Amino acid sequence: MATKKKTPAPAAPSCPVCQGSGEVSRTVHVGRKRRAVGEQTGLCLNCLGSGEAPTA
């Protein structure tokens, strides 16, 4: 009897916000006038760092 070939599971689409990296850059503000001084990376709140597009 021949063995059945398993088809690979379809790849999950990447998150549109972070493009699949799981991290996003945010501007850092300081001082009373909220002057922008740089950027820092943080967890993507859309996919919670998984890099996959949320379902639902």
N, C-alpha and C positions, 0 to 999 in steps of 0.2 A: 504494500500500500504506500502511496506517495505521501510525503509530508506536506502539510499546508504552509504556504508562505504567509507570514504575518506582515500586514501593511503597517508602516510606522504611523504613530499618532500624529495628527496635524499639529503643526507648530502654533502656539498661542500668539496672537498678534501683540506687537509691542505697544507700550503705553504711549499715547500721543503727547503727553506733557514732557516726559523725560527721555523719550525715544529709546526706551529699553534699558537705560543705565541704572535706574532706581534712585538717582540723585538729581537735584535741581540746584541752581545757583540763586542766591538771594543777596540783595544789596545790603551792606551794613551801614547804618546811619549813626552819627555821634553828635553830641552837643545839642544846645537849645534850638539851633536853627536846622537841626537834622541834616547835617552835611554828610554826603555820601563819601565814604573813605575806601571802600573795596567790596569784595564779594566773598561769601563763604558758601560751601555746599551743604545741603541738608537732605533729609529723606523726602522722597516724592510722596505727597499726601494723596495723590490720585490712585497710585498703585501700591502704596505702603512699602516701597522699596523692592518689590518683586520684579519690576520691569515689564510685567505682562499687563495688557489692557484689562481693566475690571469688567466683569460680566454683570449684566443687569442694568 
